[in-house]
Amino acid sequence: MFPWSSLFWLIITLLVLLLLNRWITAHVQGVGLLVSNNQAVAVWLYFFLFLPGIFLHELSHYLMALILRVQVGKFSLWPRKKGRELVLGSVQVSGVGPLRHSLVGIAPLLFGSIVVLAIGRFLQFDALGQVMFRGDLTRMLNIISASIAMPDFWLWLYLLFAIANAMMPSAADRVYWLPVTLVFIGIIAVAVAAGIITTVPDAVQTYGAQMVSFMASALGIAVVVDVFFVGFIFAFEMILNMTTNRRVQY
């Protein structure tokens, strides 16, 4: 049976993560502006803070392009303005149609989710989520204590934060998603109407259920980590507001 509850959770966590990502992007640059009073310096501070995630983002594009036999050009990691959009890195591809472009575009979310889930499970965040859902406070505190006591816990937590906030596909990555999705829906609708497809194969249902559960778990971990860092960023920004007597208008 398809896990509709996991699909619902996936949609909710994705929307929440998008909102958190936008808030963090704006306020991290705001903190940089309060510290330096220079927009360019604020951008560079943001770039270096999220560099591990930015590198994985662009590497994901590159690897997916190789897998799909797409011609790959220049690989760049460098912040620059493209119109009103801030571009932190890029991978040039050519000779690619809408379908392969969409697959290359979604690669950072897929590869990023794999890394987020791997680090999250290493830090026992998946077990922590289950215990939090049951409301077992004692077990929750035990898991948190055990996780913090792990070697290089704060380094892994930082990497998790950097990757989770750089794995979302950009506007350029998503440019063909809507037409490709509509074409697939149209093909499936015609196949169903013509009687070519009457039932969904068990293998497809199983694979789809596993994929949904995997993505929901990864994004859930990313949301929990982001909420923690939002509190830290907010508190640090308030301190800077008081000490510098300046505020950033978002």
Helices and strands as residue ranges (DSSP letters): H 4-36, H 39-49, H 51-67, E 71-82, E 85-94, H 98-122, H 125-134, H 137-148, H 153-164, H 177-193, H 202-244
